[in-house]
Amino acid sequence: MSTIAQPTQRSGVMPMMKRLSPRDISARKGGEPVVCITAYTAPMARFMDPHVDLLLVGDTLGMVVYGMETTLGVTLEMSIAHGLAVMRGSQKACVIVDMPFGSYQGSPTDAFNACARVMKETGCAGVKLEGGREMAETIRFLTQRGIPVMAHVGLLPQSVNTVGGFRVQGRSKEGARAIVADAKAVTAAGAFSVVVEGVVESLARTITKAVSVPTIGIGASVACDGQVIVGEDMLGMFGGFTPKFVKRYAEVGTIVSDAVGAYAADVRARRFPGPEHVYGALENKNGAKRASKKSLKKK
């Protein structure tokens, strides 16, 4: 279980704060909803940490941070760097790192090596990987070797090229049955929770009742045991298309744009930096006043 110590005035070490663990999250099945949000940087993690149960270092960082069109270009090194940043910026929340495309699909052994590296280098509590029945063997292999796994079924962003885009899943009876089977398979393999993305509400309810671990919904209705959302989406910081399931809780992007516009106007008008922002400006100003008074006395 990961903990972070902060300095105090006397001893230099503060009592260790106990983080929520995958076991804690799993125990929330059918109880208080699990609050999860994505985070990619230390400052954002610091703001979010007091309010949430789980911080997900999602592979959405490729789109949100790096401007990619999909998540497919995210590398293991990127995931590790951002995972470490989120760990440094948080103290309480369980931190899970999304495994990038190509890092775990090859074989259970490949997956273990990549996941073990992520956990060693970031100190995170576990990993998330996409896929249903086809990933059950890998999930079992990982969990039996000490790597907590958050599974992900329904809409799979890393499979966007094979499913033909970001489309709602489970509309047909056949499709719904397949996703339920996926959720049951990853749960039986040892996943401590299951992200259910982009499915119709009735299917989300069916999956939540069918599995013994918490379901974390994103575009899957309030029927799930918890919710996850991309932080920049709910804060109004990510431009372009806004999914139907996103609720904007703030318009931070507008605030940032207005602030930068005001700064630019001040620079162009030479209003910034003012005397209060310049080292030595006050001393020079006082010195000039004293010199002026001495000059007047002489006259």
Buried (B, 14 or more C-beta within 10 A) or exposed (E): EBEBEEEEEEEEEBEEEEBBBBEBBBBBBEEEBBBBBBBBBBEBBBBBBEEBBBBBBBBBBBBBBEEBEBBBBBBBEBBBBBBBBBBBBBBBBBBBBBBBBBBBBEEBEBBBBBBBBBBEBBBBBBBBBBBBBEBBBBBBBBBEEEBBBBBBBBBBBBEBEEEEEBEBBBEEEEBBEBBBBBBBBBBBBBBBBBBBBBBBBEBBBBBBEEBEBBBBBBBBBEBBBBBBBBBBBBBBBBEEEEEEBBEEEEEBBEEEEEEEEEEEEEEEEEEEEEEEEEEEEEEEEEEEEEEEEEEEEEE
